[in-house]
Amino acid sequence: MTVLHVNTYVRTAEFVIALAPNERGKGHATEAARLTLDWAFHMAALRMVWLKVLEPNRAGVAAYEKAGFRPSGRLRKSGYRLGQPVDELLMDALPEDFSGPSAVIAALGG
């Protein structure tokens, strides 16, 4: 499941994803993120979408990069993993970074 927390005043959104542990490593996160960005940029006309990911989550970072997100910053020791403070990486995507035709519009017959 993906969620966009949209700020309607500036047309940006925070991206959040929940993926069942037994579904990890199957490409679902990349596909869900890609389709969410597609909708955000082609249907909702957002200017930017961003997310935070724990630095040790290398698989998550790789999935988000495949979907079109790019590294944009770091929040030092702002998260926890296994009881230890870890950095959170900030990533963002812009419409111009999201190449190709819209799969969402195509699915709607447009």
Phi and psi in degrees as GROMACS dihedral restraints (atoms count N, CA, C in turn):
[ dihedral_restraints ]
;  ai    aj    ak    al  type     phi  dphi    fc
    3     4     5     6     1  -117.0    20    10
    4     5     6     7     1   151.6    20    10
    6     7     8     9     1  -136.3    20    10
    7     8     9    10     1   140.2    20    10
    9    10    11    12     1  -113.7    20    10
   10    11    12    13     1   119.9    20    10
   12    13    14    15     1   -89.9    20    10
   13    14    15    16     1    97.2    20    10
   15    16    17    18     1   -86.5    20    10
   16    17    18    19     1   133.5    20    10
   18    19    20    21     1   -98.8    20    10
   19    20    21    22     1   101.4    20    10
   21    22    23    24     1   -68.8    20    10
   22    23    24    25     1   -21.3    20    10
   24    25    26    27     1   -70.6    20    10
   25    26    27    28     1   -36.6    20    10
   27    28    29    30     1  -115.8    20    10
   28    29    30    31     1     1.9    20    10
   30    31    32    33     1    57.0    20    10
   31    32    33    34     1    47.6    20    10
   33    34    35    36     1  -125.8    20    10
   34    35    36    37     1   169.3    20    10
   36    37    38    39     1  -153.3    20    10
   37    38    39    40     1   148.8    20    10
   39    40    41    42     1   -91.8    20    10
   40    41    42    43     1   132.4    20    10
   42    43    44    45     1   -95.0    20    10
   43    44    45    46     1   133.7    20    10
   45    46    47    48     1  -133.8    20    10
   46    47    48    49     1   139.7    20    10
   48    49    50    51     1  -132.0    20    10
   49    50    51    52     1   142.9    20    10
   51    52    53    54     1  -123.2    20    10
   52    53    54    55     1   125.4    20    10
   54    55    56    57     1  -131.2    20    10
   55    56    57    58     1   129.7    20    10
   57    58    59    60     1   -60.6    20    10
   58    59    60    61     1   137.0    20    10
   60    61    62    63     1   -53.1    20    10
   61    62    63    64     1   -37.0    20    10
   63    64    65    66     1   -76.5    20    10
   64    65    66    67     1    -4.2    20    10
   66    67    68    69     1  -104.3    20    10
   67    68    69    70     1    -1.0    20    10
   69    70    71    72     1   -70.6    20    10
   70    71    72    73     1   150.2    20    10
   72    73    74    75     1    81.0    20    10
   73    74    75    76     1     9.2    20    10
   75    76    77    78     1  -109.3    20    10
   76    77    78    79     1     4.7    20    10
   78    79    80    81     1    88.0    20    10
   79    80    81    82     1     0.6    20    10
   81    82    83    84     1   -65.7    20    10
   82    83    84    85     1   -38.8    20    10
   84    85    86    87     1   -64.4    20    10
   85    86    87    88     1   -43.1    20    10
   87    88    89    90     1   -62.0    20    10
   88    89    90    91     1   -47.7    20    10
   90    91    92    93     1   -65.1    20    10
   91    92    93    94     1   -43.4    20    10
   93    94    95    96     1   -64.3    20    10
   94    95    96    97     1   -41.4    20    10
   96    97    98    99     1   -65.6    20    10
   97    98    99   100     1   -42.7    20    10
   99   100   101   102     1   -62.2    20    10
  100   101   102   103     1   -44.9    20    10
  102   103   104   105     1   -67.0    20    10
  103   104   105   106     1   -35.2    20    10
  105   106   107   108     1   -66.8    20    10
  106   107   108   109     1   -42.5    20    10
  108   109   110   111     1   -64.1    20    10
  109   110   111   112     1   -40.3    20    10
  111   112   113   114     1   -55.8    20    10
  112   113   114   115     1   -51.7    20    10
  114   115   116   117     1   -61.3    20    10
  115   116   117   118     1   -44.9    20    10
  117   118   119   120     1   -58.7    20    10
  118   119   120   121     1   -42.1    20    10
  120   121   122   123     1   -89.2    20    10
  121   122   123   124     1   -36.8    20    10
  123   124   125   126     1   -90.5    20    10
  124   125   126   127     1   -31.2    20    10
  126   127   128   129     1  -103.2    20    10
  127   128   129   130     1   -42.6    20    10
  129   130   131   132     1   -94.5    20    10
  130   131   132   133     1    -7.3    20    10
  132   133   134   135     1    54.4    20    10
  133   134   135   136     1    41.1    20    10
  135   136   137   138     1   -75.4    20    10
  136   137   138   139     1   152.9    20    10
  138   139   140   141     1   -89.4    20    10
  139   140   141   142     1   -25.9    20    10
  141   142   143   144     1  -164.1    20    10
  142   143   144   145     1   144.7    20    10
  144   145   146   147     1  -128.1    20    10
  145   146   147   148     1   136.8    20    10
  147   148   149   150     1  -132.2    20    10
  148   149   150   151     1   164.2    20    10
  150   151   152   153     1  -150.6    20    10
  151   152   153   154     1   166.1    20    10
  153   154   155   156     1  -120.4    20    10
  154   155   156   157     1   140.8    20    10
  156   157   158   159     1  -141.1    20    10
  157   158   159   160     1   139.1    20    10
  159   160   161   162     1   -63.6    20    10
  160   161   162   163     1   134.4    20    10
  162   163   164   165     1   -55.1    20    10
  163   164   165   166     1   -40.3    20    10
  165   166   167   168     1   -65.8    20    10
  166   167   168   169     1   -12.9    20    10
  168   169   170   171     1   -82.2    20    10
  169   170   171   172     1    70.0    20    10
  171   172   173   174     1   -63.8    20    10
  172   173   174   175     1   -34.9    20    10
  174   175   176   177     1   -65.3    20    10
  175   176   177   178     1   -39.9    20    10
  177   178   179   180     1   -64.3    20    10
  178   179   180   181     1   -45.4    20    10
  180   181   182   183     1   -58.1    20    10
  181   182   183   184     1   -45.4    20    10
  183   184   185   186     1   -63.1    20    10
  184   185   186   187     1   -41.8    20    10
  186   187   188   189     1   -63.1    20    10
  187   188   189   190     1   -43.4    20    10
  189   190   191   192     1   -66.6    20    10
  190   191   192   193     1   -37.8    20    10
  192   193   194   195     1   -64.9    20    10
  193   194   195   196     1   -40.9    20    10
  195   196   197   198     1   -62.4    20    10
  196   197   198   199     1   -31.8    20    10
  198   199   200   201     1   -77.9    20    10
  199   200   201   202     1   -18.8    20    10
  201   202   203   204     1   125.1    20    10
  202   203   204   205     1    -3.1    20    10
  204   205   206   207     1   -76.5    20    10
  205   206   207   208     1   152.0    20    10
  207   208   209   210     1  -127.9    20    10
  208   209   210   211     1   146.6    20    10
  210   211   212   213     1   -60.1    20    10
  211   212   213   214     1   139.0    20    10
  213   214   215   216     1  -137.8    20    10
  214   215   216   217     1    -5.1    20    10
  216   217   218   219     1   168.9    20    10
  217   218   219   220     1  -173.2    20    10
  219   220   221   222     1  -149.6    20    10
  220   221   222   223     1   138.2    20    10
  222   223   224   225     1  -109.5    20    10
  223   224   225   226     1   108.4    20    10
  225   226   227   228     1   -70.8    20    10
  226   227   228   229     1   126.5    20    10
  228   229   230   231     1    51.7    20    10
  229   230   231   232     1    35.9    20    10
  231   232   233   234     1   -92.4    20    10
  232   233   234   235     1    -9.5    20    10
  234   235   236   237     1  -120.7    20    10
  235   236   237   238     1   174.6    20    10
  237   238   239   240     1  -129.1    20    10
  238   239   240   241     1   139.8    20    10
  240   241   242   243     1  -140.6    20    10
  241   242   243   244     1   123.8    20    10
  243   244   245   246     1    53.2    20    10
  244   245   246   247     1    40.4    20    10
  246   247   248   249     1    77.9    20    10
  247   248   249   250     1     4.1    20    10
  249   250   251   252     1  -115.8    20    10
  250   251   252   253     1   141.3    20    10
  252   253   254   255     1   -66.5    20    10
  253   254   255   256     1   137.1    20    10
  255   256   257   258     1  -137.5    20    10
  256   257   258   259     1   158.1    20    10
  258   259   260   261     1   -72.5    20    10
  259   260   261   262     1   148.2    20    10
  261   262   263   264     1  -105.4    20    10
  262   263   264   265     1   132.6    20    10
  264   265   266   267     1   -92.7    20    10
  265   266   267   268     1   138.3    20    10
  267   268   269   270     1   -97.7    20    10
  268   269   270   271     1   136.4    20    10
  270   271   272   273     1  -134.1    20    10
  271   272   273   274     1   148.8    20    10
  273   274   275   276     1  -141.6    20    10
  274   275   276   277     1   165.2    20    10
  276   277   278   279     1  -137.7    20    10
  277   278   279   280     1   142.3    20    10
  279   280   281   282     1  -118.7    20    10
  280   281   282   283     1   154.4    20    10
  282   283   284   285     1   -54.4    20    10
  283   284   285   286     1   -39.3    20    10
  285   286   287   288     1   -69.7    20    10
  286   287   288   289     1   -16.9    20    10
  288   289   290   291     1   -83.2    20    10
  289   290   291   292     1   -13.2    20    10
  291   292   293   294     1  -100.8    20    10
  292   293   294   295     1    90.9    20    10
  294   295   296   297     1   -83.9    20    10
  295   296   297   298     1   161.0    20    10
  297   298   299   300     1    95.5    20    10
  298   299   300   301     1   166.1    20    10
  300   301   302   303     1   -71.9    20    10
  301   302   303   304     1   161.0    20    10
  303   304   305   306     1   -78.8    20    10
  304   305   306   307     1   120.3    20    10
  306   307   308   309     1   -71.0    20    10
  307   308   309   310     1   -31.1    20    10
  309   310   311   312     1   -67.0    20    10
  310   311   312   313     1   -47.8    20    10
  312   313   314   315     1   -64.3    20    10
  313   314   315   316     1   -40.9    20    10
  315   316   317   318     1   -61.2    20    10
  316   317   318   319     1   -40.5    20    10
  318   319   320   321     1   -66.2    20    10
  319   320   321   322     1   -27.3    20    10
  321   322   323   324     1   -86.4    20    10
  322   323   324   325     1     0.3    20    10
  324   325   326   327     1    86.5    20    10
  325   326   327   328     1    18.6    20    10
